Amino acid sequence: MQDNDTTPSWGPIIEYPEFPTSDCYPCEAEFDLMGNIWTAQMNGNKMARINPDTLEITEVPLPNKTAAPGPMERGPDGNIWYGQVHGNAIGRIDTKTLEITNFHFPWDGLFDVGPEGKGVHTFGISVPFDMTFGRDGHLWFVMAGTNAIGRLDMNDFTFTKWDLETPRSGLFCMQPGPGDTVAFSTVNSNEIGLMNVFTEELTLYQVPTPRAMVGGLTRSPDGKILWFTEGVGQKIGTLDPETGKIEEFELGGGPDLDPGTLRFGSDGMIYFVSGMYRNGDRVGRFDPVTKTATYLRTPTPDSAPCDLTAEMPGRIVFGMFKANRLAYFDIPTSPQG
């Protein structure tokens, strides 16, 4: 492990201006079709847009005063879709007009029946922690509050859900999976799941490291292998759905390492955030060939990097909960060597 990697192949980290809304907790970053960068302000209850050329910031308050926007994706329609962690809904913001549309979940007042059919806990809201678009073109998401996988049909905007058999599994993150699947993690039952978006077949895989807290998922560039990070296990791993084999690799980033979201960069390296759970301030790079990791620290201490995007070749953009801003660093536009 090497900290403060100063090799010319990546970095330095450059921070965008701080958002006008203080303590807004920006996490994810998504590009719209005009090249602007969007983020959801979970604590600020707004959607925010940055023009990366002029650095102009636009903040759009949400009509639902308790929405707490978190997960977000650019949809096939070019608009930004976001989950409302406290709002029990999915939202859509038109990136041109800034018009907002809410799609409310039909699952209010659900409860865990508990032993002998007696209600033991009323969830009330579904808590959509993460979301992604599947190869079917529809929006898929995890619902931690109702222990289910959900889907919003992009044709008629109807909802469907699939309840998990393991109670209170701790659904956490979701990303495109290998082949025709969406992948998700459960932090309580310590599993990785793959849902085929066409056949609706669900397969679960137990993570070898106990209480690993899988907090990041991404598929390999060839679309065959799922890579993941372990926030507590402090490892990075792979899942081959063809064989069911899981491999884990130590990251060696020290006792405060808590790897989260990860993405393959245009240079073939894996980039991941570290610090969302412990208010850290690092971004890591993992070489999938040599299985070694190096790190850069953010200019703002204790910034809590939360999520990142590698959509733009040659650049990684990420949000920071505690730094109240987005940041970026440059990488090679193609694999080196």
Number of C-alpha atoms within 10 A of each C-alpha: 13 13 15 15 18 13 9 10 12 18 19 19 18 14 19 17 14 15 22 13 16 13 17 23 27 31 27 26 30 23 22 19 13 10 13 18 19 26 29 31 28 23 18 25 24 24 24 20 23 21 14 12 8 7 12 11 18 15 20 17 13 20 12 16 12 16 22 26 32 25 26 25 24 21 18 12 10 16 18 24 26 27 29 29 24 21 21 25 22 24 21 20 20 15 18 11 7 15 11 17 14 19 15 15 17 12 15 14 12 15 16 17 12 11 8 6 8 10 12 11 12 14 17 15 22 26 24 32 22 24 29 26 23 22 16 14 15 17 22 27 30 30 26 23 23 30 25 22 21 21 21 20 15 16 8 7 12 13 17 14 17 15 12 14 9 11 14 17 19 22 30 23 27 28 24 23 27 25 16 17 23 24 28 27 28 27 20 17 19 21 23 23 19 25 22 20 20 11 9 11 10 15 15 16 16 14 22 13 14 12 16 21 26 30 22 25 26 23 23 16 14 8 13 15 18 23 25 26 28 27 25 20 21 25 22 27 18 20 21 14 17 9 7 12 10 16 13 19 15 14 24 14 20 10 8 15 25 27 33 31 27 28 26 22 25 21 18 19 20 21 24 29 29 29 23 26 17 15 20 23 26 28 27 25 22 21 13 15 8 7 11 15 22 21 23 20 20 23 15 14 13 19 24 27 34 29 25 26 22 21 16 15 14 16 19 25 24 26 30 31 26 23 26 23 27 28 21 19 17 19 21 17 14 13 11 10 4
